Amino acid sequence: MLSLFKSTSGYEMLSKLSSIYGLVSHLKRTFSVTSCTYNETKHSKTKVPKLTKMPPRPKLPENELKEKFIKGGSGHGGQKINKTNSKVQLTHVPTGIVISCQATRSRDQNRKIARQILALKVDQLKNGDKSWKALKGAREKIRKQRAKRKSKAKYRKLREEKEAEMVKQKPDSSTASQADKSMKLLKMIVLYCRQ
């Protein structure tokens, strides 16, 4: 690396440095950096994407799906839910997973929601710990751990400040013992005077 800069003028060296910086920043953008956390249950590191970098939601090709519309039968929507075929039943032919969705009264919305749910299920079956849902869960777990650590640190600091203030307000033990002695002496004098 140093041989790159030998016997070069200031301008040439500056242009080489800027090109190296450009290369490094390009590499940082190209290869996403992941944060590693220690998974205690499996005793191995699991890579979790940063908050800004999540893989796209999985999508299934239409030729692998078998779609059926069924009458709803129960739920919100009154009489209309009993009369229309708004419930969607999707089957993923290669794996045999069946999903039925009746989240809304609209057939189109139910189709969209059913496809999303089925894609997540198939992704979880194929990829396991590296599926979109597992990565999202790991990110949420990390977020909760950070919040818990932050909260513990905050309350620890408050407790230490309170203890330090209590120590400042507490009188010295020597003056406290002198006050106790003087109180005992005063009580003895009062008792003696009453007799």
C-alpha positions in Angstrom: 0.0 0.0 0.0 2.8 2.4 0.8 4.5 1.7 -2.5 1.4 3.1 -4.1 2.2 6.6 -2.7 6.0 6.6 -3.2 7.3 9.5 -5.4 3.9 11.0 -6.2 2.9 14.6 -6.1 0.3 15.9 -3.6 -2.4 16.0 -6.2 -1.7 12.4 -7.5 -1.7 11.1 -3.9 -5.0 12.9 -3.1 -6.7 11.4 -6.2 -5.4 7.9 -5.3 -6.7 8.3 -1.8 -10.1 9.5 -3.0 -10.4 6.5 -5.4 -9.5 4.1 -2.6 -12.1 5.8 -0.4 -14.7 5.4 -3.2 -13.8 1.8 -3.5 -14.2 1.1 0.2 -17.5 3.0 0.4 -18.8 1.0 -2.6 -17.8 -2.2 -0.9 -19.6 -1.2 2.3 -22.7 -0.5 0.3 -22.5 -3.7 -1.8 -21.8 -6.1 1.1 -24.3 -5.4 3.9 -22.9 -5.5 7.3 -24.7 -7.6 9.8 -24.6 -7.6 13.6 -24.0 -10.8 15.4 -25.7 -11.9 18.6 -25.1 -14.9 20.7 -28.0 -17.3 20.8 -27.9 -19.0 24.2 -30.2 -21.8 23.3 -28.2 -23.1 20.3 -24.7 -22.0 21.5 -24.0 -20.4 18.1 -24.0 -17.0 16.6 -27.0 -16.0 14.5 -26.6 -13.2 12.0 -29.4 -10.6 12.2 -29.6 -7.9 9.6 -29.4 -4.3 10.7 -32.6 -2.4 11.2 -32.2 -0.7 7.9 -31.5 -3.9 5.9 -34.2 -6.6 5.9 -34.6 -9.0 3.0 -37.7 -8.5 0.9 -40.8 -10.4 1.9 -41.0 -13.8 0.2 -43.4 -14.2 -2.8 -44.7 -17.4 -4.3 -45.2 -18.1 -8.0 -48.8 -18.3 -9.0 -48.4 -21.7 -10.8 -47.6 -23.3 -7.4 -50.9 -22.1 -5.8 -54.4 -23.6 -5.9 -57.1 -21.1 -4.9 -60.6 -21.7 -3.7 -63.3 -19.4 -2.5 -65.7 -20.5 0.2 -68.6 -18.9 2.0 -67.5 -17.3 5.2 -70.0 -18.6 7.7 -69.1 -16.6 10.8 -67.5 -13.3 11.8 -68.2 -9.7 11.2 -70.2 -8.6 8.2 -73.7 -9.5 9.1 -75.8 -11.3 6.5 -73.4 -10.5 3.7 -70.7 -12.8 5.2 -73.1 -15.7 4.9 -74.1 -15.0 1.3 -70.8 -14.2 -0.4 -67.8 -16.4 -1.2 -65.2 -14.0 0.4 -63.2 -16.6 2.4 -60.1 -17.6 0.5 -58.4 -21.0 0.8 -54.9 -21.3 -0.7 -53.0 -24.5 -1.2 -49.3 -24.6 -1.9 -49.1 -27.6 -4.2 -45.4 -28.6 -3.7 -45.5 -28.6 0.1 -49.2 -29.2 0.7 -49.7 -26.3 3.1 -53.3 -25.0 3.2 -54.2 -21.5 4.4 -57.7 -20.1 4.7 -58.2 -16.4 5.3 -61.3 -14.4 6.2 -59.8 -11.3 7.7 -62.0 -8.8 5.9 -65.3 -8.8 3.9 -63.4 -8.1 0.7 -62.3 -11.0 -1.4 -59.4 -9.1 -2.9 -58.0 -8.1 0.4 -58.4 -11.7 1.7 -56.5 -13.0 -1.4 -53.7 -10.6 -0.7 -53.5 -11.5 3.0 -53.7 -15.2 2.4 -50.8 -15.0 -0.1 -48.6 -13.1 2.4 -49.4 -15.7 5.1 -48.7 -18.6 2.8 -45.5 -17.2 1.6 -44.2 -16.7 5.1 -45.2 -20.2 6.1 -43.4 -21.7 3.0 -40.4 -19.5 3.7 -40.2 -20.7 7.3 -40.5 -24.3 6.2 -37.7 -24.0 3.6 -35.3 -21.6 5.4 -35.9 -22.2 9.1 -33.8 -19.8 11.1 -32.9 -17.7 8.1 -36.6 -17.1 7.1 -38.0 -13.6 7.0 -40.2 -14.2 10.0 -37.3 -15.6 12.1 -35.1 -12.7 11.2 -37.8 -10.2 12.2 -38.3 -12.1 15.5 -34.6 -12.0 16.2 -34.5 -8.2 15.5 -37.4 -7.7 17.8 -35.7 -9.7 20.5 -32.5 -7.6 20.1 -34.5 -4.4 20.4 -36.2 -5.6 23.6 -32.8 -6.6 25.1 -31.4 -3.2 24.3 -34.4 -1.5 25.9 -34.1 -3.7 29.0 -30.4 -3.0 29.3 -31.1 0.8 29.0 -33.8 0.6 31.6 -31.6 -1.3 34.1 -28.8 1.2 33.6 -31.2 4.1 34.2 -32.6 2.7 37.4 -29.2 1.6 38.7 -28.0 5.2 38.2 -31.0 6.6 40.0 -30.5 4.2 42.9 -26.8 5.1 43.2 -27.7 8.8 43.2 -30.3 8.2 45.9 -27.9 6.2 48.0 -25.2 8.9 47.6 -27.7 11.5 48.7 -28.7 9.4 51.8 -25.1 9.1 52.8 -24.6 12.9 52.5 -27.7 13.6 54.7 -26.9 10.9 57.3 -24.9 12.5 60.2 -21.5 11.1 61.2 -21.6 8.1 63.5 -19.5 9.9 66.1 -21.9 12.9 66.3 -24.8 10.4 66.4 -23.3 8.5 69.4 -22.7 11.8 71.2 -26.3 12.8 70.6 -27.5 9.5 72.0 -25.3 9.9 75.1 -26.6 13.4 75.7 -30.2 12.2 75.3 -29.6 9.4 77.9 -28.0 12.0 80.3 -31.0 14.3 79.8 -33.5 11.4 80.6 -31.5 10.5 83.7 -31.6 14.1 84.9 -35.4 14.4 84.3 -36.0 11.1 86.2 -33.8 12.3 89.1 -35.6 15.6 89.3 -39.0 13.9 89.5 -38.0 12.0 92.6 
